[in-house]
């Protein structure tokens, strides 16, 4: 259980601030995360790691010479936003390009990918290297669907050393992808982790059992089995990882990590190592600078994972290279750095927004604010319920992410309205803030959807029923184009598309606006409930598909709830606008 916190919603931000203060000789805090205290003396590729909080030392703990140039830090177990990734990259970039590297999770792929597009538009070349080491999360033939877990550490280390050695961007990317293809991990959980302020862990295991195939976001294992002895557990882990050796690397030299997940004591890890190491040597492997300890954690989860990276000469050179970071030090670092002028205290005065909106649009903007206020209130009261649903086969963060996103959206929208914004600009401001503060896949999708909704309404006049139907369609189109999900994938799309279809059809036949929305909301709620029978085909719940059956999708559920709540506000248009 996480016991030291103030407001649970501020835990990740306060932890990052405390970390940066404690290690101010090596790192400095920037918008969205942290970067090295000092810039390199000459331009080098900036290696940017990232993901949600709760995994320390990953991700901020490995910033420093020989390792990462910066880390993008999201909320607990939640992908950082596009804005966060962009900001950290801008702070760390030194003229030789940027490479984002992170675990293969949908929210990270979306947000880091969109940040890369923003950087490229400014002339800064950016690449992405995904880590897919978790052999339990997908079969060999679908390795591209695998999650990134403790193998992150090896891939990040190799890339950081390669960049420090002066390799160009293409070469750093090539080395990183080779390291990923040579890295395999299997893990097991003994008990679930607990969010700050939560009374219960994300999952529980039967007494005397463990969950094999854990994830690092609090996801339970793929299946439960009786808790073995240390010798039996060591043999199980070694056999499963060795079975995935890359072709031609069945023996030879390997980097090895025996990783604790948060509350497994070092002494327990050493007992397990006593079995793991001899088995690897008996299989013909030479262990190169093995690491036993906590390197990629999951809050206070009790568990362990075994990672092997099969080395060639190039990978071994970078795995064994010196590094100097707050949480990991190897060898003697002698890298030259140029003095860095700390600009963290500088305040850039932004130009005031120039809103050109009509009185009619300002009047409807009041209804948009009311809709966002109703959304934020509903999600606050539903946070625990949505989190519990998400914890069945995911990481349990959906409720918290939706609360953060909706609260940020309301605050930003209210500020825009106070500055003179109409409906369009109010919803765009709210959408951008939702995407920035919520993080994760749902955060970027809700933010993009709200922006599209607002863009379609415009700031010129009160929307007609046809305008509102077109805005709903724009919301749905933006989300499906970004997320690539379809009906039946067990995502928010399963309740979104039925709503959009029902509402636009009813408007087209002349049904009263409020009646059309209420009827569509009922259709959406039924569709959300029906997702209980589906197997998830996308997102973090996909590897735990069987556990998800019987529970509705939390994203589909929250969308149906929100659409029902906002209906009375979005449909409150003057009678003249409906004629």
N, C-alpha and C positions, 0 to 999 in steps of 0.2 A: 504494500500500500504506500502511495505517495503521501507523506505526512507534512512536509514543509512547503507551505504555499500561502499566499494571501487570497486574492480573487483567482479562482481556478482559470478564468478566462485570460488572465494576464501571465500565467505560469511560463509559457514559452518565451514571451518577450522579456520577462524579468530574469529568466535563466540566461538568456543570451547577453543581456546587459551585465549581469554579474560575471559571466565568463570573460567578456571582453575587458572588464576592469581588472580582473585577477591576472590576466595574461596580456596586459597592455604593452609589454615589451615585444610581443610577437604579432599581435592582431589589433585591429581597430574596427569598431562597429560602423557600418554604413547602412543606408536604407535597404532592408531586405535580408541582411545577414552580416557577414564580416569578411575582411580581406587582410592581407599581410600588412603589418605596420609599415614596412619599407618597400618601396618599389625596387625592381631589379635595376642594376646599373645600365644594362642595355636591353632593348626590346626582346621579349621572350613570349612564347605561347602561354596564355593564361589558362590554367586548368581550374575550372570551377565545378566543385561538387555541390550536391544539394539534395534536399528532401525535407520531410517533416522533422519536427523536434522529437525528442524521446529516445534517440539512438546514440547518445554520446558514448565514446569520443566522436563517432560520425555525427555530424559532418564538420562542424566548426573546429573540433579538437585536432584536426589534421591539417590546419592551415600553417604553412611555413616553408622555408627553403627545403627543396627536395621532395615536397609533397604538393599540396594544393595552394593556389594563389588566392582563393576565396571560397566561401561556402554560402549558399542560399538557404535560409532557414525558415521553414514554414511553421504553422501551428503543429501541435502534437499529432503525429501520424498523418499529417495533411500536406499535400503538395504545396510548395510555395507558389505564389502567383506569378504571372508573366511579368508584372511590373517589378516584383522583387528580383527575379532572375536578371532582368534587364539592368536594374540599378547596380547589382553586385558586379555584373560583367563590366559595366562602364567604369566602375571604380577600380577594377583589377586589371583591365586591359592596358597593355603597354606598347602596342604597336605591331605585334606579330600574330594577332588573331586570338580567338577564344574557343575553347572546347568545353562544353557542358558534359559532365558525366554523372550518371545517376542510375538507380534501379529502375527496372522496367515496370512502371506502374502508369496507368492511363493518365492520371492527372499530371504527373511529371512530364510525360511525353508531350501532352498538349501544351503545358505552360512553358517548358524549356524550348519547345519547338517554335512557339509564337514569339518568345524573346529572341530567338535566333533570327527570325524574320525581321524583327525591328532593328537589330544590330546590322544585319545585312543591308537594310534600307539606308543606313547611315554610313555605309562603306566599311563596316567592320566585319570581317569574315568570321563566321561562327559555325562550329560543327557540334555534333552530339554523339556520344558513345554510351550506349545502354548496357547495363550489366544484367545478365540472365543466367546466373549460376545455380539457382535453386532447382535441383534435379527432381524434387518431389512435386513441383507445381505444374509440370506438363511432361508428356513423354518425349523421348529422344527425337522423334520425327516432328515435333512441334516446339523445338528448343527456343524459337523466337518468341514464344508466349510465356516463357519462364520468368519468374520474379527475380529481382536482384536482392540478395541478402548479404551474408558476411563476406562473400566474394567481392563485394564492393571495395573492401579495404585493399585487396591485392591489386585490383585494376586501377584504383586511384593512385596507389603508391607507384606503380610502374609508369603510369602516365606522368605523374608529377616529376619523377626522376628523369624521364626522357625529355620533358620540357626544360628542366633545369640544365640538362646537358647540351641544350641548344638546338634540338631537333625542330624542324619546321612543323607547321600545323598538320599537314598531310601525314607526316611521319609519326607525330604524337598520336593521331587518330588511328593510324595503322597498328601501332604498338598496343594501344588500348584495346582495340578489337581483337587482336591476337591474344592478349592476356585474358580477355573475357572468354574466348572460345576454348582456352586451356584451363579454365577455372570451374570447378564443380563443388557444390555444397549440399550437405544434408544436415538437418537439425531435428531436435526433439524438444518438446516443452513438458515441464512437470507441473506448472501452474500458470494461470493467466496474469496479466498485468492490470493495474488499476489506475485510471486517470486521476489527476488531482481533483479532489472534491467528490469523487465517486465513492459510493459505499460498497460496491461489488466489483470484482474483477470482470474483465471482458468475457472470460469463459472459465469454466471449472472442469476439472477432470475427476472421474471416479477415483475413490481412494485406492492407492496402490497402482495407478496407471500413469502412462505418459502418452503424449500426442506426437506421433512421428510426422515430420514434414511441416514444422511450424513456419510461420512468416514473422517478419520483424515489425509488424504493425499490430501485434496483439492477436493476429489471426490464430486460431487453434490449429492443431496438426490435421493432416489429411485423414488419419485414422488413429484410434486409440488402441493401446496394447498394454499388457501388464508390465509394470516397472521391472526391468531386468537388473542384474548385478552390474557393477562397473565393467567387468570383463565381458559380459554378454552385450552390454551397450556398445562398448568399444568395437567389438567384432561386427556388430550390426552396422555401425556407421562406416567403418573402413570398407566392408564388403560392398556396400551400396555405392560409395564414391569410386572405388577402384573399378567397378563395373562400367563406369562412364569414362574411362581413360581415353583421351584422343588417340586416333589411329597412329601407330608408330611410337607411342609414348607409354607403353605398358609398364616399363621400368624407368630407370633414370632418376633425374634430380627433380625434386618437388619442393615448392613452398607450401608450408602447412600452417593453418590457423585452427586452434582449438579455442572456440569463442564462447564466453559466457554471455547470457542474454540479459543480465541485470541483477539477479539475486542468487546466482550460483557461485558459491565461494571458490576462490582460487585453489584452496586445498582439494575440493572436489574435482576441479579440472585436472590437477596434477595426478590424482588417483586414476582418472580416466586416461590421461596421457601415458601412464605406465603400461596400459594395454595397447593404445593406439600406435605409439612409436615403434614398438617391436614388430607389430603386424605389418606396418608399412615397410620396415626394413626387410622383413622376411619375404615381402613381395618384390624385392629387388630395388627399392627406392632409397636414394640418399636424401636426407632431410636437410634443406638449406634454410638456415636462420628461421626455425619455427617460432611461432608466437603462441603463447598460452595465456589467455587473459580476456578482458572485456574490450572489444574493439568495435563491434556493431551491436548495440543493445536494444532492448524493447521495454523502456521504463524499468519496472521491477519484476519483469517476467523471470520465472525460474526455468532455465533451459540451457541447452548447449548445442553448438553446431560444429561440424568438421568441414573445413575447406581445404582442397588441394588445388594447386596450380602447377601443371607440368611445365617445366622450364626448358627453354633452349638457351643458348649463350646470351642472346640479346635480352630476353626476359630476366635471366638471372642477374645480369649486369645492373638492371634498374631495380630489381627487387632488393638487392643487397646494397644499393647506393645510400649514402648518408642522408639523413633527414633531421630537421629540427622543428618540432611543432609542440604545442602545449601538452598533447597527450601521447606523443610518440617520438622517440629520439633514437637515432641509430648512427653510429660512427661519429666522425668529427666533421662538422659542416664548416666550410671555408668560403662560402659564396660571397661575392662582393655585392653590396647593395648601395644604392645612391640614397642620400638623405631624403626623407619624404616630408613634405610640408603638410602638416595635419590641417585639413580643412573641415574637420567635423563640426566645428563651431560656427562655420559660416552659414549665413541664412540667405538664400536666394529669394529675392522678392518677385513673386510671379505677377504678371500683369492681370488686372481684374478682368473677369470674363465679360464680354460684351454680348448680352442676350438681346435678341430682336424678337420679341414675342408680342402677340396681340392680347387684348383684354380677354377675348374668348378663350384663348389657349391658357392664359393665366388662371382663368376660372376652372378649367378642366384640370389644370395642374394641382389644384387643391384636392380633387378626387384622387389623383395619382398619389399624392402624399398620404392621403387617408388609406389607400390600398397598401402602401408600403408599411404604414403604421400597424394596420391589421395583420399584415404578414409577420412583422417582427414580434408582435404580441403572441400570435398563434405559435410561432416556432419556439419562443421562449418557454411556453407552457408545455410544448411537446418534445423538448430536447431529450429528456430521459427516454421516452418511448421510442423515438427514432434511433437513439444510440443503441438501445437494447436490440432493436430489429437488426441494425447494422452489424452488431457483434456476433450474430448467429453464424455468419459466414464471411464477415469482413473485419474491419478494424475498430468499429464502434464509434467512429468520429463524425458520422453524418449529422447527428443532431447538433453537435457543437459547431460544426462548420456552417450549417444553415443559420444558426443563431448569430454567429459572427458576421456572416455575409449580409443577412437582412438588417442587422443593426447598423452596419457600416453604410448600407444602401440608404437607409432612412436618414441618417445623419448627413450624408453627402447631398441627397435630394433636397432636404430642408435648407441646406446652405445655398444650393443653387436657386431655390425658389425665393429665398430672401434677397438674392442678388438680382432678381427680376426675370428668372427663367420661366418659360412656358412648359407645357407637358412634355414635349420632345426632350428638352435639355434637362428637365428634372429626372426623367427616367434614364437618360444616358448617364448622368452623373451617378445615379443610384446603381446602375448596372456596372459601371467601371469600378466603383467602390466595392460592390459585392464580389467581383472577380478578384480584386486585389486582396481583400481581407479574409475571404472564406478559404481560398486555396482549394486544392483538390480538383477532381474532375467536375463535380457538381458546381463548384464555385465558378470556374471559368465558363461553364455552360449557362448557368443562371445569369451571370453577368453579361455574356454575349447576347443571350435571349432578350434581356431587358433593354439592352442598347438597341437591338433590332426593332423591338416593339415601339420604343420611343421614336426612332428614326422614321418609322412608317407613319406615326401620328403627326409629326411636325409641330411647329410652334405657331402656326398661322391662325388656326381656327379650332372650334370644337369639333371633335370627330363625329362623323356620321356612323350609322351601323355598318355600312360597307367599309369605312375606314378602320373601325374596330376589328372587323373580321379579317381585313388585310393585315393588321398589326399582329393578331393572333397567329396568322399563317407565317408572317415574317419571324416571329418568335420561334415557332416550330422548325421552320426551314433552317434558321441559323444554328439551332441546337443539333439537328440531325446532320447538317453538313460538317460541323466540327467534330461531333462525337462518333459519327459513322454507325450508330446503333440503329437497329430496325425493330419493328414489332416482333416480340417473341424472344428478344435477347435478355429480358428481365432487367430493364433499366427504366429510367424516368420516361423514356420514349413510349413505353407501353401504356402510360396514362395520358401522355401529352398528345399523341396523334389522334386518339379517339376523341379527346376534347376538341381539338382543332377541327376535325372533320364534322363533328356534331354541330359545333357552333356556327361554322361558316355555312353549312347546309341550311340550318334553321334561319339564319339571317337572309340567305338568298331567297327563301320562300316567304319572307315577310313576317316571321314570328317576332313578337315583341322582344326587345333587346334583353330585358331582365329575364324573361322566360327562357329565351334561347341560351343565355349563359347558365342559368340554374340547371336546365336540362343537360347541357354539356358537362357541367360539373358532376352531375350524378352519373353520367356515362363514364367519366374519368375515374370516379371513385370505384365503380364496379370493375373497371379494367385494372386498377391498382390492386384490388383485392384478389383478382384472378391471377396475378403474378405469383401467388403462393404455389401454384401448380407447375411453375416453370423452372427450368434449370438455367442458371446464369451463364451467358455466353461471352460476356464482356465484364471488365472491371475486376476488382480485388476479390469478389465473391466467386469468380469462375473456378479457381483451383479447388474450392470447397463446395462444389455444386450440390453434392448430395445433402450436405448439412443445410443448404438453403431451401430445399424443397419443403413446403409446408409453411413457410414464412413469406409474406408479401415483400416485394422489393422496397426498401426504405426510400429510394429516390422517387419511384413511382407514387408511393404513398404520400410523401411530403408535397409533391407537385399537385396531386389531386386535392389535398387539404388546402393548400395556398390558393388554388384557383377557385375553390368554393368560397373562401374568405374574401377574396378581392372582388368578386362579382358585383355586389351591391355598390361598390365605389366606381369601378370602371364603366358600369352601365348607367350611372347617374348622369345622363346628358340631358340638356334642355329638350323639350318636346320639338322645338323648331328644327333641331339637328336631325331628328328622326324622320322628318317629312320629305 
